[in-house]
Amino acid sequence: MPPLIQVENLFFSYPTQHGTFSNDPILRGISLRIEREELVALVGANGSGKTTLARCLNALLLPTKGRVLIEGMDTQNPANRRKIHSMVGMVFQFPEDQIVASTVEEDVAFGPENLGLPPGEIRQRVEDALREVGLWEDRFRPPHLLSAGQMQRLALAGALAMRPACIIFDEATTMLDPLGRRKALEIMSHLQQVGLTILFITHYMDEAAQAERVIALHRGNIALDGSPHQIFSQPDMLAELGLDLPPASQIARRLRTVWPALPEKLMAMNALQDALPLYPGRDSVVEEQIDNLQNQSDYTPQDSLQPFPMINVENLGHVYLAGTPLAHRSLQDVSMQVQPGSSHGLAGVTGSGKSTLLQHLNGLLRPQEGSVRVGAFDLNQSKVTMREIVKTVGLVFQNPEMSFFEQYVGDEIAFGPRQMGLHQGLADRVRQAMEIVGLDFDQFKDRLTFTLSGGERRKVALASILALRPEILLLDEPLAGLDPVSTQEIRSRLAELRQSGITFVLSSHHMEDISLLAERMSILQGGKVLLAGSPSEVFGQMKVLYRAGLEPPCVTLIAEGLRERGWPLPAGIIDLDILIREVTRVNG
């Protein structure tokens, strides 16, 4: 019996602007087998070929050379493709890209209807799929009113309705909050248990560690293939591939400098927490102090009001579709101040109001309630035009490809300056912006934007705003979809921008990003500011964070775990170097 998926010497090249195929293939001779009921994580740096390989596996893309066989069926044979599409389903990074109908149930029915199935079977498949993902009660809702996590589950339901043998998740957790990510991984595990093969692409090594098998791509080739333990026991090799250890493994590796007996193979946060040692000097006084610190969850630090903020938001409120039956309040009584040259983080679960707040800061939305002042502009004044605002305020959207206008990378980055009439020295502007985000000018300027990886698109989107040289930079999930090396690179570039005097506000589901980049932060819940203060102050409010559906940075989790075991550490530790220093000091 053939394997479910067999890939033989697969090469793939995207077409060039001249209609020929590139001499620099994305995939370079890949061969692999994936059996039924495997749970496989596919990892690799941005541009390594992960998404291209995934799309070759269900015949969305066809090999330039070599073969892809699905249960022995060659994807090159047109007669096989309909069957292959139904056998290998995909859930994309941006699920709205694959939603085509006006209601949830109609969207799930789209695939089975195209198979020509009887109406009774279509109805049963739709119900089974929606109940599987927990959307049956929402079957009559318009998809555009769903949250990001619900949209992802809708896309999954559409794939399940085809009764596939395999489902590929292409960075499907990138835009989800912590609860959404956890739910998505639980669904993948459940689907494997009921007999499906699951292949998921991820940049999060803690997710990859939960798979049975990890395949690492590097420049279009398979560099590593094995169990999570086999893969993550090679940190030097991972670094060469632009990858990293799971966060728990990174922290454990550093903690072994203090406690050499800490077990190996610690790849999950709960396993590391369970392995933490008790403080040998623990006594009732220390316990009482720790309990008191842990129970201080009702204190909300307030931002100190300093004069002349670069951004000043007061009592902002916003209702989408106001005055209609679909009215939805997204912001209520939000206040925030950001000083010139400083950085402010926004955190909250999907639907908490982060993106809506950012869109008020660059004038895409104007205040319905309250006031917004950005730089010299009072955005309550209708006479202030968007053309004036964008010269000062740049917004990098959550889904960067949604804001692309041009076919080629160089033209896309030059688009904004051209619209502003900034033609003199335009090539230098583009080159400098690309250098800031780590894109080689000569290598990328003539690349077709649709051939870019998710991470590369994010870099292009950021470069296109930096080419305008704004005073204020607004970033909506700026590091989502980036591999570990690119994440560190962009963090460093953003830190340099902050040192140069630029003011920025970033929104993120990932607390590590905010802890490393923001001087102040706000937690939003239900459109309201729940907590505000420095990252150390906010992340010290563990109970409040969990109630808001968030998780503190991994370093903070481990520091709090040590405090629970009696170690007299200060609250709100957000930096690994500080954690190691404090543990070393206390350990003597």
N, C-alpha and C positions, 0 to 999 in steps of 0.2 A: 504494500500500500504506500503510495507516494506521500511525502510530507504535505502538510497544508500549504506551506509556502516554500518554494525553492527558487533561489536566485543564482544564476550561473553567469559569471564574468560580466556583470552588468556595467555598462558605460552609459552615461547620459550627458548630453550637451544641450544648452538652450540655444535657440537661434539668435543670430546677430542682427544688427540693423540692416544688413545687406541681404538677409534672407538665407544665409548659409548657417551652418552650425559652428559654434565656437570651437577653436582649437584647444581650449582649456576646459575640459569636461568637469562637470560638478561631481559625477560619480565615476570612479576609475577602477573598474574590474572587481566589483563586489560579488562575492559568493557566500551564500548562507542558507541554512535550513531552519524553519520554524515549525514545530510540531503542533498538533491540536492541544488545546487547553494549557498552553504555556502563557506565563505572565512575564513579558519582556519589556525592559526599559531601554530606550534608544537615546543615548546622550552624545554630546559633541559640541565643540565650539560653534559660534555663529558662522554660517557658511560652510560647515563641514559636510552638508548634504543630507541631513536628517529628513527634512520635509520632502525633498526631491525623491529620496528613497521611498518614503511612505506613499507618495503619489504614484510611484511606479508599481507598488504592490497591489493597488486596486485599479490599475490601467487608466488612471487619469493622465499619466504620462507614459509614453512608450519608450523602450530602450533605444538608444542610438546604436548600441551593439550589445550582444549577449541576450539572455532570456530571463523572463520572470514567469514561473509556473505556479498556478493556484490549483491545487489538487490535480496536477498534471496538465492543466489547461494553459496554453501559451497566451499571454496578454496581447501578443502581436496579431493573433488571429481575430478578426472582427466578429466572427461568429461566437467567440467565447466571452466577449466583453460584457454583455448584459448579465450573464450568469456571474461573472467575476465581480461586477459592481454590487450585486446583491449579496455575494458571499463575504466581501471585505468592505465593511462600512467604515466611514471616517467621521470623526468629530473634530472640527477645526478649532484653531486658537480663538478665532472670532466667530462664534456660532451664528451671529446674525447674517454672515455671508452665505449660509446654506438654508436660511429660512425664507420660504417663498410664498406662503399663503397668509390669509387675513385672520385666521383663527388657529388656535393650537391644534385642534383635532384635524383640521383640513391640512395643516402642514405635515402632520405625521402620516396622513393618508396619501400624500403626494407620491411617494415611492411605490407603495403597493398598487396604486391606481395605474402607474406607468408599467407595471408588470402585467396588467390586464386581468387581475384577480377578480373573482366574483364579489359583489358588494358585501355579502354576509361575511366572507373571510376578511375583507378589508376592515370592516367594523370591528371584528374580533381582534385583529392584529393591532389596530389603533388603541383599543381599550387595554389590551395586554401590555403594550409598550408604555402607555401613559401611566398605568398603575405601577409598572416596574420602577419608573423614575419619580413617582410621587406627584404627577401633574394631572391626574384624572379629574380632580375637582376644578381645575383651571382650563378644561378643554374648550370652553367657549370664549376664552379671553383672547384679545389681539396680542400677538407675540411682542409687539413693540412696547407693551406695558409690563412685560416680565422683567425681573431683575437679571443681572448678568449670570448668576448661578442657575436661575430658572431657564434662561435661554440655552445655556449649555445642556441642561437636562432635556430640553425640547429637541435639540439637535441629536442627542443620544437616542431619544425615543424614535426619531425619524429613522435612524440607523437600525434600531432594534426591530422596527416594524418590517424590515426587509428579511428578518430571520437569518442574520449573517452567521458565518462560522467564526469570523474574526472582526474585531473592531479596533481601529487605530485612533488613538487620541493624540492629536498634534498640538502639544503645549496647551492642552485644554484647561489647565489650572492656573495659567499665567495671570489672568485678570480677576481671579477669585480671592475673596477674603479668606482668612484662616479656616473658618467653619466650612466655607464652600470647597476649599481644597481638600479638607478631611473627608467631606461627604463624597466628593468625586473619587477619591482613592478607595473609599469603602464600596462604592458602586462597581469600580473596576474589579476589586477582589471578589465581590459577589458574582459578577458575570463570569469570571473564570471558574468559580466553584460550580456554576450550573452548566459548564461545558464549553464556554466560548474561549477563543484565543484572544489575548489582549496584548497589544503593542502600544506603549505610550511613550511619546517624546517629551522630555523634560530637561530643564536647566537646573532643577532643584535636586541636589544629590541626596537629600533626605528622602525624597520621593523614590528616586532610583534604587535606594537601599531596600525598599519594600518589595521590589520585584524578585522573581526567582532567577532571572538572568539579565545581565546588563551587557549591551553591545555599545561600544564607543567608536564613533566615526572620527576620522581625522583626514581632512583634505580629500574626501571622497573615497576613502578606504576604511576597512574595518581594522582598527588599531588594537582593540581589546574585546574579548568575548568570554564571559564567564559568570560565575555567581557574584553577588554583591561583595562577599568577603574577598574573593579572588581579585576583583577589580579595585576595591578600596584599600587593599593592602599594598598598593603600589603608588604611594603619594608622589614620588618623583616622576613616574611615568605620566600620571594624571596631569601634573603641572606642565609637562611637555605638550600635552594635548589641549591645554587651555582649560582644564577642568580642575576640580578641587575635591577634597573629602567632604562628606556630610558634615553639617555644623557640629553635631555631637562628637564626631571623630576628631574634628579640629580642636575642640575644647578639651577633650580627653587627652589628646596628644600633648597639649600644653600642661595640663594638670599632672601628667606623669613626671614632669620635672620636679614636682613637689612630692607626689605620692607614686613612686615607681611601681607599686603593687596594684595600681588601678588596672582592672582587667582589659585585655585586648578585645577587639571585635565589637566595640561599642559604637554602633552606627545610629541608634535611635535615642532621642532625648530622654524618654522614660527609662531606657536601660541605663543610661549614664546617671540619671537622678537616683535610681535604685542602688547604684554602685558607690555613691558618694560616702565617704567615711563619717562616722560620728566624731564630734569634737571631744577629745579626751578630757578636757577640763570643764565639761558641761555641768552646771549646777542649777539649782532652782532659781537663783537670782538671774542668771543668763536666760533661762527659760521664760521668766516673767518679762524680762526686757524684750525678748523676741516676740512674745505673744502681744505685748503692747504695741510694738512696731507694726505687726501684721494686721492688727485691728484698726489701725489709723487709716481707714478707707473712706471716711466721710469728709475729709479735708480736701478742698479743691484749691490748688494754688491759683492765684489770679495774676494775670499779666500786669506788670507795673506800667502805668501810662507815662511815657516819656514824650517830650515835645517834638513836634514836626516829624511824625512818622511818614515814611515813604508810602505806606498803605494804611488807610484808616477806614475800617468798616464799623458802622454803628447800627445796632438793632435791625440788621438786614433780614427781610422776609421775602419769600418767593413762593408763588403757587403756580404750578403748571396747569394749563387749560382752565384757568380761573373762570368761574361763571358757567361751567358746563358740568354735566353729570360725572365727567371723568376728572374733575379737579383733584389735584394732589399737591399737598404742601410739602415742599422740599427743604425750605429753610425757615427758621423762626427765631427772631431776636438774636441773630448772630453778630457778635462784636469781635474785632481782631485788629491789632496794630502790629505793623512790621517796620522796624527802623531801617534807615538807609544802610546798605551794605551788609545787611544781616540775612539770615535764612530762617524760614518758618515752615514747619511740617504740618500736614493735615492727615489725620488717620481716622478710620472708621470703616465699618462693614459696607458692602455694596448697598447703595441706596441711602447712605447716611447724609448725602448732600455735598460731598467734597468737590465733585466736578462742577456742580451748579455754582458753588462759591467761586471756584477758579474762573468760570465764565463771566461772573460779575466783575472780576478784577481786571479783565481786559475789554469790557464793554460789550461783549457778545450778548449779555443779558443786562438790562438796566433795572435799577432798584424799583420794586413795587412798594416796598416798605423799608424804612430806614434810609441810610445814606452810605455811599462809597466814594472815597477820594483816593486817587492813585497818582502819585507824583503831583504835578500841577493841575490835574484834571479833576473836576467835580463831575462824576458820572451820573449824577441826578439831573444835570443840565443837558437838555436835548441838543443844544447847539454844539456840544463836543462830538466830533465825528470819529468814526472808527479809523479813518486814515491818520488822524492826529494821534490816536491812542497807540496804534501798532508801531509807531516810530519809537515809542517809549517802552511798551509792554509787549513781550512776546509770549505766546502760549503754545507749548508742545502738547498736542492732543494725546489722549489715551490710545487711540487706534491710529497710528501715524499714516498708514496708507490711505485713510479716509481723506486726508488733507493734501494728497499728492495731485499736482496739476500737470506735470510734464512726463515725458516718456523716458528721458535720460537723467541720470543722477545729477550731473553738473548743471543741467538746465533747471532741475527742480530746486537745487540750492540757490541758484541765481534768480529764481522767479520773484521772490519778495523784493530784493533790491531793485530789480527792473521795474516793478510796479511803483516803487517809490522814486523812480527817476535817478537811481544811483548807478549810473553807467560807468563813470570814471573809476578805474581800478577794480572793476567788477571781478575779473579773474583772480586777483589777489584776495578779495573778500571771500570768494568761494574757497580758494585754497586754504586760507587761514581757518575758516570755519570747519573744513573737513579735517584739518590737522588737529583742531581742538578735540574733536570727537573720535579721532583715531582712524579716519578713513584716508587711505593713500590717494592723493589727487589723480595721479596718472592711471592708477589701477581702476578707480571707480567712476571717474567723471563721465565715461561713455557707456557705463553699464545701464541696461534697461531696468527701470525701477521694479518691474514685476518679477525679475529674476532674483531680487534680493531676499535674503533670509529675514525672519522677523526682527532679529536683533540689528541687522544692517539697516533695515527700514527705520528703526527707531533712531539710529545714529544720523541717518539722512534727515529725518524730521527735525532733530535737534540742531543739526548744522544749518538747515534752511532758516531757522529762527536766529541763530547766532550770526548769520551773515548780515542781518539787519542791525547788529550791534545794539541791542536794547539795553536800557538801564535796569529794567525789571524783567525777570524770566520766570514764567509760570510753567511748572512741569507736572503733568498728570500721569502718574505711574511711569517715571522716566527710565527705570531700570528693568521693567517687566520685559521678558523675552530675551534678556542678555545672558550670555554665558558667564561663568565666574570671572574669567580674566577681563572680559569687556565690562562687567559690573564694577570691578575694582578700578579699571581705567576711567570709566565715566565718573565714578565717585571722586577720583583724584582730579579730573578735569573740572568738575563742578566746584570742588574745594578751591581750586586755583581761581575760578571765576569769582567766587565769593571774596577771595583775598584781593582781587583786582577792583573791588568796589561795587560789583553788580549785586542787586537785591534779588533773592529768589524765594518762591513759595513752591513747595513740592507736595504732591499728594501721593500716598503709597499705602498698599495693604501690608507691606513688609516693614516691620518695626526696625529691623537692622538698618535699612536705608535712612530712616528718619533719625535714629540714634547717632548715626555717623555724619549726617549732613546738616541737621537742623540745630539751631541754637535755642529756639523756642518751638512749641508745638501746641496744636489743639486737637482734641478728640471730639469728633462729631458723632452724634447718635440721634436718629430721627430728625435730622435737620437742626439740632440744637448743639451748642457747645457744652460737652459733658465735663471735660477737664481742659485746663490750659496751664502751661508753665514750661520749665525746661524739661528735656527728655528724662533726666534723672528724677525730677519731681513726679512727672506723670507716670513713668514706668514703675515707680515705687508704689503706686496705687493698684496693686495686683487684683484685688477683688473687683474694683470698678472696671478694670480692663476686661476681665473675663465676662462680667455682666454685659459689657458692650460688644461681646463677640470677638474680641481681639486677644492676641497673645503678646506678651512682652518679648524683647529680643532674647535669643537663646542664652546669651551670656547672663542676662538678668535672671532667667529661669534657674540656671545653675547656681548663681549667687544666692538666690532665695532658698534653693534646696539646701545649700550649705548652712544658711541661717537657721533653717528648720531643724537641722541636725546639731545645732548649738554653736556653730562657728560665729564668733562675734565680728561680723562683717558689717560695714555701713550699708544702708538701704540704697536702692536705685543705682546699682553698678550696671553700666551699659557698655563698658569697654573691656575686652579680654585682657589686655595688658594690665589694667587696673585690678582686675580680678586676681590675676596671678600674683601681682605685687602684694595685695592684701592677704591672700592665702599664705604666701611665703612669710609675711610678717607675723601673722598669727601662729603659723605652724612652728615658728622659731627656727 
